[in-house]
């Protein structure tokens, strides 16, 4: 289709995405659910490195991509990563979230074994989308989640 119809396509490779009002049963949802239900949260040892991008930064990557296509920049087909400059260890991320939010929870680190094919560090190949950079740093993004949790 790209060649036959002269389409221009950009594939954005998203890493872990977070933000307020996320109903998916991902990390922060699970932590908040365990706190609400007064449960102990079983986790792996938490040594996985993750790259977590705020939803507003993901949205801005779509806008930059659309503008790139409209301005006829780049090649007919391009792939770009949408990620922040630094990865963070899962355990450190959880501790940072709990510290910023003021929430408390008992976590059983190591209660869940790693999966056979557990990804311990994010994909680090590929290019970042030209003209895009994340604007919301992790602490500010976690503070936004804190506000959401205290408002509900």
C-alpha positions in Angstrom: 0.0 0.0 0.0 2.8 2.4 0.8 4.4 1.9 -2.6 1.3 1.4 -4.7 -0.8 4.2 -3.2 2.1 6.5 -2.2 1.1 6.4 1.5 3.3 7.9 4.2 3.2 6.0 7.4 4.8 6.4 10.8 4.8 3.6 13.4 5.2 4.8 16.9 6.6 2.2 19.4 5.1 3.0 22.7 6.7 1.9 26.0 4.8 1.8 29.3 2.2 4.5 29.4 0.6 6.0 32.5 -1.6 8.8 33.5 -4.7 9.8 35.4 -8.0 8.0 34.8 -6.3 4.9 33.4 -8.8 2.0 33.9 -6.4 -0.7 32.8 -5.3 -3.1 35.5 -1.7 -1.9 35.3 0.8 -1.1 38.1 -0.7 2.0 39.7 -4.2 0.6 39.4 -3.1 -2.6 41.2 -1.4 -0.6 43.9 -4.4 1.6 44.5 -6.7 -1.4 44.5 -4.6 -3.3 47.1 -4.6 -0.1 49.3 -8.3 0.3 49.0 -9.0 -3.3 49.8 -6.3 -3.3 52.6 -4.5 -6.2 50.9 -0.9 -7.2 50.7 0.4 -6.8 47.2 2.5 -9.7 45.9 5.1 -8.6 43.3 8.2 -10.0 41.7 11.6 -8.9 43.1 11.1 -5.7 41.1 14.4 -5.6 39.4 12.9 -5.1 35.9 13.9 -1.8 34.2 11.0 -0.1 32.7 10.5 3.1 30.6 7.3 4.8 31.6 5.9 7.7 29.5 3.1 10.0 30.6 -0.1 9.9 28.4 0.2 13.6 27.6 3.7 13.0 26.2 2.3 10.1 24.1 -0.4 12.4 22.8 2.2 15.0 21.9 4.1 12.4 19.9 1.0 11.7 17.8 0.7 15.5 17.1 4.4 15.7 16.1 3.9 12.6 13.9 0.8 14.1 12.2 2.6 17.3 11.5 5.6 15.4 10.1 3.2 13.6 7.7 1.3 16.8 6.8 4.6 18.6 6.1 5.8 15.6 3.9 8.9 15.1 6.0 10.9 11.9 6.2 10.6 8.7 4.2 7.4 7.0 3.1 7.6 4.5 6.1 9.3 5.4 9.4 9.4 3.8 12.9 10.2 5.7 16.0 10.3 5.0 19.7 8.3 7.1 22.2 10.2 6.8 25.4 11.8 8.9 28.1 15.6 9.2 28.4 16.0 7.1 31.5 14.7 3.7 32.5 13.7 3.1 36.1 13.7 -0.1 38.1 10.2 -1.3 38.9 10.9 -1.4 42.7 12.2 2.1 42.6 9.2 3.3 40.6 6.8 1.8 43.2 8.7 3.3 46.1 8.8 6.7 44.4 5.0 6.6 43.7 4.3 5.6 47.4 6.6 8.4 48.6 5.0 11.1 46.5 1.5 10.0 47.0 1.8 9.4 50.8 0.1 6.1 50.4 1.2 3.1 52.4 1.0 -0.6 51.4 2.6 -3.8 52.4 4.4 -5.3 49.4 5.7 -8.9 49.2 8.7 -8.4 47.0 9.7 -11.6 45.4 6.4 -13.4 46.1 5.7 -13.7 42.3 8.4 -15.4 40.3 9.7 -13.7 37.1 8.1 -15.1 33.9 10.2 -17.4 31.8 10.6 -14.7 29.2 10.4 -11.7 31.6 11.7 -8.6 29.9 14.2 -7.2 32.3 15.2 -4.1 30.3 13.3 -2.1 27.6 14.1 -2.2 23.9 16.9 0.3 23.4 17.3 0.3 19.7 15.6 2.5 17.2 15.3 6.3 16.9 13.3 8.8 18.9 10.7 10.7 16.9 12.4 13.9 15.5 11.0 17.1 17.0 9.4 15.2 20.0 10.7 15.1 23.6 8.9 14.2 26.8 7.8 17.3 28.8 6.4 15.6 32.0 9.1 14.2 34.2 8.4 11.2 36.4 7.9 13.1 39.6 5.4 15.5 38.1 3.6 12.7 36.5 3.3 10.8 39.7 2.1 13.9 41.5 -0.7 14.1 38.9 -1.6 10.5 39.9 -1.4 11.5 43.6 -4.0 14.3 43.0 -6.3 11.8 41.2 -6.1 9.4 44.1 -6.8 12.0 46.8 -9.7 13.5 44.8 -11.6 10.2 44.5 
